[in-house]
Amino acid sequence: MTAFDVWGERKKVETFDPATAIERMEDRVIIHADRRDREGRLVHYKVLNELIRQVMAEGERHIVLDGVMGHRYIACTANNKEVYIEIRGTPGNNLGAFLDGPTLEVFGNAQDMTGNTMNSGRIIVHGNAWDVTGLAARGGTFLIKGNTGYRVGIHMKEYGGMRPAMVIGGTSKDYLGEYMAGGTIIVLDLQRQGERSPVGMHLGAGIHGGRIFIRGKVEAHQLGPGAVMDQVDGEDAPELESLIAEFEKAFKTIVPRDWEEWTKVSPASSRPFSGHYDPTSI
Amino acid sequence: MITTHKSPKRRMELEAPDRFRPVVDHELCRKCKKCVTECSFRALEFVDGAVKSIGGCVACGRCINVCPAQCIEVRQVQTMFPPHANFNEHVRRGIMSQATTGGVLLTSCGTDIPYPVMFDEMLLDAAQVTNPAIDPLRETVETTTFVGGRRGMLEVKENGRLYMEKDPGPMVAMDMPIMIGHISLGSVSYNAQKALFAAARELNILAGSGEGGLHKDFNVYSQNLVGEVASGRFGVTGDYLKRTAAVEIKIGQGAKPGHGGHLPGEKVSALISQTRMIPLGTDALSPYPHHDIYSIEDLQQLISVVKEATEYRVPIGVKIAAVHNVGAIASGMVRAGADFITIDGFRGGTGSTPRIIRDHVGLPIEVAISVVDQRLTKEGLRNRVTVFAGGSIRSSADMIKAIALGADAVMVCTAALVAMGCRVCQQCHRGVCSWGIATQREELVARLDPEVGAARVVRLLRSWNEELKEILGAMGIDSVESLVGNRDRLRYFGPNSKIAEIMGVKHVGEGWG
C-alpha cells in the first residue's frame, strides 16, 4: 500500500516486494503467485496482474504463473498474439476476460466466466471450466479437456473474419449456447457412459446465429426456443476436422470420427423477434 | 418482419383512424413538392396537381418546417370515440392495433401517460435578509463537478500535516453537473451521435457512448466519453475500455427496466454492423440480464474486471433503472466498488421499448434519487460515490431539483435531441426519423448537420448552467456541490404529503424553527 502526503511527499509502506515473486529463466519468466507477504497473505490478484502486465511490457513472451490459487482476472485485456501464458494451479473467475491475442494454457481447472468477451486468442484448459465459459466471445478458441458447467458459450457472436470456437472434451450443462449469435461449439463427450446425453436442457435457447455440434444423443425436448436439430453433413466437415485436430494436438488424444452419432443444433432464424412486436403508434 | 411503413393497403375498416393529418392551404401552396419528398413517413402524396394527405401522419412536423410557403399545418384529428372515461381512446387504440397485428406494442421516447411529475410540485428556496444572495455575474459560482469514487480520507498527523491514507482514485472533472446520457449509434444516426459528442467536448462534460462500441471516427472524442458495458457486450474490447474517460456497466434503463436491448435487423446497416461487430441485417439482441451478474457479489466481479482492464486509470460506474428497492440496490452497487452510480427514472427515453414496460414499470426519478441519497447517507456510503440522476430531466429546473434531492449531476438525453430537431413523436423504433436523428437511412441522416446540432446542444446546456448559477446565487450558495442533497432548500407543493415525507422534503409553509 502506498500512502500519499497531500503536500507532495510520497512515502512507500510496501509490506511485500512483488519483484521477489519474479524468477527469470533463459527462455521464460516464472511468476510465483503463491508467495506470501510477511503477514502471511497470498499475493493479491491486483499484484499478480500488475506483474503480468509488467513482464509483458518488458517483452517476455513465455510467462509461467506458478502456484495460482484462485487469482481472478488473470491476463485480462492482454493483447499480444505472441504471448504464451502457462498457468499452474487453479485460476479464479474471469480468466482472460477481454483477451485479444495471447494463448493461455491452464494445467488445472478453470472457474466461472473464463474468456469473458474474448476478442481473439486461445484458452486451453487441461481440466474442467465451469459456468458461463466464453460469455459473449466474438473471436478466439477455447479448448476444454474436461467438462463445463451451466450457460456455456452464451451470446457468442461472429463478425467478418472473426468466429469464436469452443471444443469441450467432456459434457456441458443447461443453456449451452443460449442467445448464440455466431461461432461454433463442439461437445465431444469422450468419457461417455451409457446413453446419457452430454448436454442439458434449454440447448441453444434463443440462438440466432452460429452452430453447436454434439457427439451423442440429443432429444427434441432438450432444445430451447429458436433452435433446430439436424444431422452433421459434409459442409460442416472441414471446420469440424480442423477444430478437432486442434483439440487432439493440444491434449494428445484421439477423437473418434463417428459422424453418424453426431447432432448439429442451429438457429431456425437470424431474426428471432420477427412478428413479435407491433410498431404501430397508438 | 417489422414493417417500417404503414402502407395504405394495410388499412382496414377495423383499424384505428389516424391521430394527425397534415392540412395544406392550396391557395398558398407553391407545388414545390418539398413536403412530399421530406415526409419519411409517406403521409403526403402529389396527385392531380395538388399535395394530398394519404394517412400515416405522426405529427413529426418536418413538412411544416420545410414548406417555403408556410402553408402546412398538422391537425390533431378529433375522431369521436364514444365518450368513456375508463375505456379511453388510448386504451381502445391499443386494443385495435393489437387485434390487427397480434404483437407486443412497441414504442419509443419516454412515457406519454400523464403521471404526476413531482419536479413540478416542488419549489426552491432563496436567500432573504438572514443570508445574502450572490450575483453570479460578479462573483464566482462554482459548477465544476467531479465524477469518480471518493475513497480518500484526510487525516491530520501529529506533525500537523495532512495525509491522505488512500489513493483517492481516478476522477473526471466536468464544467457543469450535466452528462449527455448513453445514446447508442444504432438507436441514433452517425450525425446525431457526432453532434452530441462534439457538444460534450465543447462543453467539457461527459457523454455516454451507449451500447454498441465506438465508431472509429469518434475516437477523437474519447476523453469526453463514458464507455458502456451492457449485457450484449457489443463492440466491447479491451481497446474500447482503455480509450474512454470512464466506463459504465449498464444493468438497466429507466424506459425499460428488466428488459434487454433489441436493435431490429432493419437498423443493422453496414455502419452499425461494423461498429457493433455483428453480421449485417441480423437482430442485435442484448440479453435481459448480464449472465455473469446474478448478485451484488457478481457485480463486484464485473466492476473489478473492468477496473483491472482499465488498469485503475478511469472511474467505473453502474447504471440501473429506478425500481422499487432502489435504495438497497444502490447501496450494494457502492459496496461492490462502483465509483459512480446512475439512477434512471421511469420517464426516461429510449429508441425502442415495449409500451407496456415504458408506461407501467419503475419509479419516478424524484423519489428514487432522494431515497438513494438518504439510504447511502444513512449507511455512510454517500461520500464515496458520484450519483447521476436521469429519466426525463426536461429543463434546468428539473436539474436543480434533482441535485437538491441528492444527485451530484444529471443525465440529459431527450432534451439534447429536441435541441437538434426531435419533436418527441415517439416513432424512433421505426427507423425513419424525418429529422435524421433516430434513423440509419443515409438520405435521412444527411438532413442533420452535426455542426449545427452540436452548436444547438452547446447553447442549450450552457444556458441551463447559467440558470443553475442564477438559482444558486439566489440561494446564497457559491458551489453546486453545496446543493447536492440539500433537501432543506426544497418545499413540496402538491397533493400528496406522503410523497414529500418519503422524499425527505418539507411541505410548503414549514420553516426551520
Interface residues (C-beta under 8 A of the other chain):
Chain A: T2 A3 F4 D5 V6 W7 Y45 K46 N49 R53 R72 Y73 C76 T77 A78 N79 N93 N94 A97 F98 L99 D100 D112 M113 N116 T117 N119 V132 L135 A136 R138 R151 I154 H155 K157 E158 Y159 G160 M162 E178 Y179 A181 G182 G206 H208 G209 S270 R271 P272 F273 S274 G275 H276 Y277 D278 P279 T280 S281 I282
Chain B: M1 I2 T3 T4 K6 A16 R19 V58 H90 R93 G94 M96 S97 Q98 T100 T101 G102 G103 V104 L105 L106 T107 L154 R161 L162 Y163 M164 E165 D167 P168 S231 G232 R233 V236 T237 G238 D239 L241 K242 H262 P264 G265 S273 M277 I278 P279 G281 T282 D283 L285 P287 H291 D292 Q301 S304 V305 E308 A309 E311 P354 R355 C425 Q426 Q427 H429 R430
